[in-house]
Amino acid sequence: MSSPDLIVRRSRIGTVCGSLLIALATMAATSVQAQTYELHGGGISQEQIERGQGAFMANCAGCHGDDLRSIDSNAPDLRGPTFKYGWADAPLSEKFDKIVTTMPPGMGGSLSDQTYADIVAFILSVNGVEPSGEDLPGDAGALETYVVAEP
């Protein structure tokens, strides 16, 4: 095989491999985004999700990103594997308490408990929890019985 033929052949193999990698990456991203969760013990409302989105954009997106993918090395992602392994199968009160006492950084507790609950509802909705018509309470004690679970 001559040198120009070899170059063309390697170029085609590179193109095919690159296309396969892009396809696999797209499938992986789609499967992560397609993950859904259920909220056992209570629910979230569409109105609460909308309030939470506004509060999140104003108070949280600067570190956690508009799409809940961190833009600050000190802030975790709030979706995908980080959500799955950090939020699922534990009382929601644990995350609520942590958020209330530490967020925004250096200003924990600066928002109302209901605003924190609205932000949590928004985070849950981005991760596939469907609205059910009732609001998530802004009370850690009440959230002890709420658990995020894979369906």
N, C-alpha and C positions, 0 to 999 in steps of 0.2 A: 504494500500500500504506500502510495507516495505521501510526502509530507503535507501537501495541501488537502488531500483526502482525509488524512488523519486529523488535521485541524478541524475540518468541517464535521467529522464524525464526533469528535470530542465536544464541539460546540453544541451539537444536537443532543448529546447525552446530558450535557450541563443544563440545557433548556428543559429537557424532560424532567430531570431531577429537581430543578428549581420549581417547575410547575407542580410536581408531586408534593414538595414541601409546603408550598402555598396552599394547596388543597387540604393537606393534613392540618395545617395551622388553622385554617378557616373552620374545618370540622371540629377541632378542639375548642375553638372560641365559641362556636355555636352551641356545643354541648354544655359548656360552662354557663352561657347565658340562658340556656333553655331549662336549667335547674329550677325546680319549684319547691316551695316549702309550705307546710301547713302550720297554723298557729293553734295549738291546743290550749283550751282554757278560756278563750275569748277571741276578740277580733279587732279589726281596724276598719275605719270607714273611709270612703273616698274623700270626703271633706277633710278628714284628719290627715290623710296622705298629702293633700294639696297644701294644707297649712304647714305640714312638716317639710315639704319640699322648699317652700319659701324660707322657713327658718334655717334649714340645712344650707341653702345657698348663701344666706346672710352670715351664718356663724361657723359653718363647718367646711364648706367647699374650698376655702383657701388652703387647707391642708389635705383634706380627704378627696378633693377633686369633684367637679360637677357630676361625674359619672360614678362616684364612689371608689375610683381607683386613685390611690394616693399620689399626690404630687410633692409630698414632703417626706423625706426619708425617716422622720420620726413618727409619722402617722401611718397606721395600717390601712390597707384596702378594707372596704366594708362590703365587699361582694366576692363571689367566686370562692376559692378554697379557704380564704381567710374567714369568710362568713360561715362556711360549712363547718369548719373545725373550731371556730371560736364562739359561734352563737347557737348552733343546733344542740339539742338534747340537754340543755341546762335551763334552769329557771330564768326567765327573761328579766327577773328582778336583779340578777347579778350584773347584766350589761347596763340596765337602767341606772343602778347605783353607781357604777363606774363612770358612766357618761355624766350623770348629775354632779358627781364630786370632782371630776377632772377636766370637763370640757366647758367652754373653750379653754385651751391651755392657759393656766394662770388665773382663770376666771370661773372655776367650777362653781356651780350653784347660782350663776348670775342670771340664768333664765328661769322662767316659771317651770314648775314640775310638769304642767300640762304641755308647755312648749317642748320640753325634753321628750315627753311621750309622743308628741306629734312627729318629732325628728326620728324617733325609733320606728314609728309607723311608716314613715317614708323609707327608711333603710330596709324594713321588712318587705315593703312593696317592690322595691327595686330588685329584691332577691326572690321574687315570685310568690309572696303571700298575697292572696287575693282579698280585696275588701269584702267585708261581711255586713256592713251597716252599723256596727257598734264601734265606739271609740275605745282605744287603748287607754286605761286609766293612768293618770299621772301620780301613781302611788306605788312605791316599791313593794309594800306589803301585799297589795292586791295582785301584783305581777308575779308573786311566788308560784302561783298555780299555772302561769302561762309558760308554755314550752314550744319552741320552734322545732319542728320535726320534718324529716323527709317523708313524702307520701308513701 
